[in-house]
Amino acid sequence: MSRKRSIVYVAQESGQGEEYKIDIEEIRILSKEYSEEKMRILKEIAENPGTTIREIAEKIKRSEKTVTTHINDLKKDRLVTSKGRTQNLYITKLGEIKNKIEKHRKTITPTEISENIEQ
């Protein structure tokens, strides 16, 4: 079965950006809302490649079981992978894109929208 891929361009306000080829399922994953805690875990893995569940649990002050549940969800969505006997955690390319999107996401309030329309 052939999976059709689209090209997505992710750019910062400065105009610098990167081009990615992703499929419709990956677009769904990138559009998905994740809890603050899951995004914090994703950020920790991005900043500390090879970290472990125990290290993350200690850092964010949550139980290993809670962190494991979140990690399993992130793995299912292909944002995170684990390697080695100790299951060290690494962010995937898709996870990097999601992390960048979240880092640069701006929440626009209804007031800001109406102000922009009136101008």
Contacts in CASP RR format, 6 or more apart in sequence:
PFRMAT RR
TARGET T0000
AUTHOR 0000-0000-0000
METHOD contacts of the structure
MODEL  1
MSRKRSIVYVAQESGQGEEYKIDIEEIRILSKEYSEEKMRILKEIAENPG
TTIREIAEKIKRSEKTVTTHINDLKKDRLVTSKGRTQNLYITKLGEIKNK
IEKHRKTITPTEISENIEQ
3 23 0 8 1.000
3 24 0 8 1.000
3 25 0 8 1.000
4 23 0 8 1.000
4 24 0 8 1.000
5 21 0 8 1.000
5 22 0 8 1.000
5 23 0 8 1.000
6 21 0 8 1.000
6 22 0 8 1.000
6 23 0 8 1.000
6 24 0 8 1.000
6 27 0 8 1.000
7 19 0 8 1.000
7 20 0 8 1.000
7 21 0 8 1.000
8 19 0 8 1.000
8 20 0 8 1.000
8 21 0 8 1.000
8 22 0 8 1.000
8 27 0 8 1.000
8 97 0 8 1.000
9 17 0 8 1.000
9 18 0 8 1.000
9 19 0 8 1.000
9 20 0 8 1.000
10 17 0 8 1.000
10 18 0 8 1.000
10 19 0 8 1.000
10 20 0 8 1.000
10 97 0 8 1.000
10 100 0 8 1.000
10 101 0 8 1.000
11 17 0 8 1.000
12 104 0 8 1.000
13 104 0 8 1.000
20 93 0 8 1.000
20 97 0 8 1.000
22 30 0 8 1.000
22 94 0 8 1.000
22 97 0 8 1.000
26 78 0 8 1.000
26 94 0 8 1.000
29 77 0 8 1.000
29 78 0 8 1.000
29 79 0 8 1.000
29 94 0 8 1.000
29 98 0 8 1.000
30 94 0 8 1.000
30 97 0 8 1.000
30 98 0 8 1.000
30 101 0 8 1.000
32 77 0 8 1.000
34 42 0 8 1.000
34 98 0 8 1.000
34 102 0 8 1.000
35 70 0 8 1.000
37 60 0 8 1.000
37 62 0 8 1.000
37 70 0 8 1.000
38 70 0 8 1.000
38 73 0 8 1.000
38 74 0 8 1.000
39 99 0 8 1.000
39 102 0 8 1.000
40 60 0 8 1.000
41 56 0 8 1.000
41 60 0 8 1.000
41 67 0 8 1.000
41 70 0 8 1.000
41 71 0 8 1.000
41 74 0 8 1.000
42 74 0 8 1.000
42 79 0 8 1.000
42 80 0 8 1.000
42 91 0 8 1.000
42 95 0 8 1.000
42 98 0 8 1.000
42 99 0 8 1.000
42 102 0 8 1.000
43 99 0 8 1.000
44 51 0 8 1.000
44 56 0 8 1.000
44 59 0 8 1.000
44 60 0 8 1.000
45 51 0 8 1.000
45 56 0 8 1.000
45 80 0 8 1.000
45 89 0 8 1.000
45 90 0 8 1.000
45 91 0 8 1.000
46 91 0 8 1.000
46 95 0 8 1.000
46 96 0 8 1.000
46 99 0 8 1.000
48 55 0 8 1.000
49 88 0 8 1.000
49 89 0 8 1.000
49 90 0 8 1.000
49 91 0 8 1.000
50 83 0 8 1.000
50 88 0 8 1.000
50 89 0 8 1.000
50 90 0 8 1.000
51 88 0 8 1.000
51 89 0 8 1.000
52 86 0 8 1.000
52 87 0 8 1.000
52 88 0 8 1.000
52 89 0 8 1.000
53 64 0 8 1.000
53 67 0 8 1.000
53 68 0 8 1.000
53 71 0 8 1.000
53 87 0 8 1.000
53 89 0 8 1.000
54 64 0 8 1.000
56 67 0 8 1.000
56 71 0 8 1.000
56 89 0 8 1.000
57 63 0 8 1.000
57 64 0 8 1.000
57 66 0 8 1.000
57 67 0 8 1.000
60 67 0 8 1.000
71 80 0 8 1.000
71 82 0 8 1.000
71 89 0 8 1.000
74 80 0 8 1.000
75 81 0 8 1.000
75 82 0 8 1.000
77 94 0 8 1.000
78 92 0 8 1.000
78 94 0 8 1.000
78 95 0 8 1.000
79 91 0 8 1.000
79 92 0 8 1.000
79 94 0 8 1.000
79 95 0 8 1.000
79 98 0 8 1.000
80 89 0 8 1.000
80 90 0 8 1.000
80 91 0 8 1.000
80 92 0 8 1.000
80 95 0 8 1.000
81 89 0 8 1.000
81 90 0 8 1.000
81 92 0 8 1.000
82 88 0 8 1.000
82 89 0 8 1.000
82 90 0 8 1.000
83 90 0 8 1.000
91 99 0 8 1.000
END
